[in-house]
Amino acid sequence: MIKPKTEEEIELLRENAIIVSKTLAEVGKAVAPGVTTKQLNKVAETFIRDNGAIPSFLGFEGFPAAICASVNDVVVHGFPSDYVLKEGDIVSADIGTLYKGYNGDSCYTFPVGEVSPETRKLLDVTKESLYRGIAAAVAGARIGDIGYAVQSYAESFGFSVVRELEGHGIGREMHENPGVPNYGRPGRGTHLVDGMVLCIEPMINAGGRAVYLDRNGWAVHTADHKNSAHYELTIVVRKGRAEQLSTFDFIEKDGTIKF
């Protein structure tokens, strides 16, 4: 039985979601050619701690950093490193917080300088597939409706959906039930009820959907080494329309990213 969150719990989750959203914007300001992903990690950890939260990824099952920094063909769980970002790269920053006993979790894929038209299309389609998944996350629907909305949109552009990784519920634990795949069939899977809090996070590949696990046991790469994009928001299932807890507005409307 998946228990919906109370309104009090949702407000605590919202506080986390806003911290994560603002942290992503701070990271975005630092993304540029010549910057290392370790530097992005430092920006994020400093901002999270300065706002009274704990970087929940750091030490989680042995993960060595405050953020996942996944460059180009790395789908998720990239280690921040001395890799120097270059013009045309993309970097997905996945960030989690722990604040007042609850978790926050969101991700954004940043272009590094000018990217190719093909890469820009991958980013735009992946982000739109996220919003389509959110639109499907309403009380009375099912988990399969979310996955179908993501999958059908992304695949219509010739991109592919990673099957081995998925979104999730969130609350006192970073990962809670239900799992939220980015593929599926309408009308199948767990019923969605008012008050469920979900992280919806499409991971979309420019090429084939096959992936492999790095020897470090964390980073997941595309098998064909083509780029992968990843966007994630935390939402509350509501009647009629989902409610977003995290947002990209601090990135896109406050000037971090120029379109």
C-alpha positions, 0 to 999 in steps of 0.5 A: 500500500502506497500512502499519500503524503499529508499536506504537512509532509508536502510542504516539507517536501516543497521546501526541499524541492525549492532548495534543489531548484535553486541549487541547480540554478547556481550550478547552471551559472557555473557551467562553462567551457574550462570548468571541471565537474568537481567545481560544479560539485563544490558549488552545489555542496556549498549552496546546499549547506549554506541553506541549512540542508544536507547533500543527500547523495554524498555517501549514499550507498557509497556515492562519493559526491554531492551531485551526479555530474553526467557528461555527454554519453553518461546517462546518470550517476557520473562522478564529479571529476577533473574532467574539463567541460568543453564547448558543445558538451552537455552535463546533467546535474542531478542533485538531492537534499535532506532537510527537516527529515525529508528529501529533495531530488531534481535534475537538469541537463545543461548545454556547455556553450553552443551545442549542435542543433541535434543536441539542442533537439535532444535537450528540448525533446527530453524536457518536453517529454518530462512535462508531458509525463507530469501532465499525465500524473493526475489522480485516477490515472495509472503509472503506465499513463506517465510512461506512455506520455514520455515514451510516445513523445520521445520516440516520435523524434527518433530518440530512445528511452532508457528502460533500466532506470526510472523515476520514483516516489520520494519522502522521508526516503530518497527512493520510495514506491512506486517506481515510475518508468519512462515507458509503458502502456496506458491504463496499466500499473499502480493507480495514482491517488491525490497526495502521491509525491513522485519524481518523474525523470526521463532519460532519453538517448540520442541513439539506441536505448542500450546502456552499460554500467561503468567499471566504477559501479555507478556511471551508466553509459549509452552503449553506442556512446551517443549523448543522453539527456536527463531532466527530473522534477518532483510533483504531487499527484492532484485531481485534474492537474499535477502540482510541481514542487521543484521548478526550472524557473530559477534556471530559465526565467532568472537568466541562468540559461539563455534560449 
